[in-house]
Amino acid sequence: MPGAKITALGCYAPPGVLTNHDLEKMVETSNEWILERTGILERHIAAPEIATSDLAVEAAREALAQRGIAGTDLDAVIVCTVTPDMLFPSTACLVQDRLGAKGAWGFDLVAACSGFIYGLTTGAHLIMSGTHKKVLVIGADTMSRIIDYTDRGTCVLFGDGAGAMLLEPAEDGEGFIGFLNEIDGSGGDYLKMPAGGSRMPATCESVAGRMHYVKQDGAQVFKYAVRKMYESCRALLDLHGLSPKDVSLLIPHQANRRIITAAAERLGLSCEQIIINIDRYGNTTAATIPLATRDAIDQGRLKKGDLVLFAAVGAGFTVGTNLWRWEY
Ligand SMILES: CC(C)(COP(=O)(O)OP(=O)(O)OC[C@H]1O[C@@H](n2cnc3c(N)ncnc32)[C@H](O)[C@@H]1OP(=O)(O)O)[C@@H](O)C(=O)NCCC(=O)NCCS
């Protein structure tokens, strides 16, 4: 059975920026409150004519160019998102077409903030099955489309962005090491978008009731995220006979700086072992992990041979952790 390794990374954040000071003019909040409670300074927001597939294609093209391959070389395209261009066709179909990935198959993967980790897990297993040589995993979300900019409890948190990683077969001991993913639907009510699906289709009433926006019980999500981020990282490391000191870098989902530091502290990780870039992007849902990976590389904090732990908790609830040996 072949292994799977990450061979390229592409990222894209739309040029528009919404700062905390901009938000001060929109809702009852302050730069100080947002920074202290979340760690966020600004987030990127897509222009009105831009949709998730546009962000995804930009990130995907960069990854393909980095590896010097064409869309036709891809066997599968997985788009992790909770903000598809439309319910169907899938955003994966739209992206596949624009990349010219003729002959590839693919699908959208809905796991909210754990989406990219579930995509990596799925992509790695497609490669390891021996049936796929090149799988492109994309995390892309245009959260600004489903955020209520009159709700200060959610609108300060989210931003738009995309990232893509190319997965290819690996030699023994390279790349993918393992995963621990878990869903817990009992937490579904704490973070959701109630309308727009088959339970509550779009009606004048659903729109008037602002039900097509993210609704969240922030305190409940916060508590669960801190606990599960720690427990799942710990359990995955235990499973592989590793300890936190073996980890070169924890690349966590960026939902709240306090969630990351609390989990890292419980794991006993030093500041050098974690990457935080929530200040510049906010929570871009499925895109946070590749965007943070990009920053780690740019800062010289991620090198070939490093042991990387990816971890996320998201709506659902969904929990995901992956261990990889970084290979380029
Ligand atoms: C949303 C979150 C930042 C709120 O921070 P918190 O410290 O838990 O704050 P609380 O929810 O306890 O609210 C404290 C007060 O601040 C207020 N508040 C909420 N948002 C505010 C804002 N943007 N500006 C100013 N005050 C705000 C609340 O209304 C509340 O006021 P009250 O005590 O008068 O009712 C935090 O709960 C969080 O990050 N939760 C996880 C969210 C998340 O990560 N979601 C995505 C998961 S992938």
The ligand as a Gaussian input file, in Angstrom:
#p B3LYP/6-31G(d) Opt

LIG

0 1
 C      -18.146000      34.392000      20.469000
 C      -17.107000      34.599000      21.558000
 C      -15.911000      35.365000      21.001000
 C      -17.714000      35.396000      22.691000
 O      -16.736000      35.608000      23.674000
 P      -17.068000      35.350000      25.213000
 O      -15.928000      35.782000      25.970000
 O      -17.509000      33.924000      25.302000
 O      -18.227000      36.334000      25.432000
 P      -19.704000      35.962000      25.913000
 O      -20.398000      35.161000      24.852000
 O      -19.594000      35.390000      27.288000
 O      -20.316000      37.390000      25.964000
 C      -19.895000      38.303000      26.912000
 C      -20.564000      39.593000      26.627000
 O      -19.970000      40.179000      25.458000
 C      -20.995000      40.554000      24.563000
 N      -20.498000      40.481000      23.203000
 C      -20.622000      39.455000      22.324000
 N      -20.053000      39.811000      21.176000
 C      -19.564000      41.053000      21.331000
 C      -18.872000      41.921000      20.485000
 N      -18.545000      41.610000      19.227000
 N      -18.511000      43.129000      20.984000
 C      -18.804000      43.481000      22.234000
 N      -19.476000      42.683000      23.081000
 C      -19.836000      41.476000      22.617000
 C      -22.119000      39.598000      24.835000
 O      -23.332000      40.141000      24.381000
 C      -22.055000      39.471000      26.337000
 O      -22.698000      40.566000      26.902000
 P      -23.657000      40.366000      28.143000
 O      -22.776000      39.777000      29.220000
 O      -24.121000      41.744000      28.410000
 O      -24.715000      39.419000      27.686000
 C      -16.634000      33.242000      22.132000
 O      -17.663000      32.641000      22.859000
 C      -16.174000      32.292000      21.078000
 O      -15.191000      32.528000      20.404000
 N      -16.870000      31.144000      20.941000
 C      -16.514000      30.170000      19.967000
 C      -17.001000      30.631000      18.644000
 C      -16.400000      29.855000      17.529000
 O      -15.223000      29.594000      17.539000
 N      -17.205000      29.508000      16.528000
 C      -16.763000      28.813000      15.392000
 C      -16.416000      27.432000      15.801000
 S      -15.491000      26.650000      14.595000

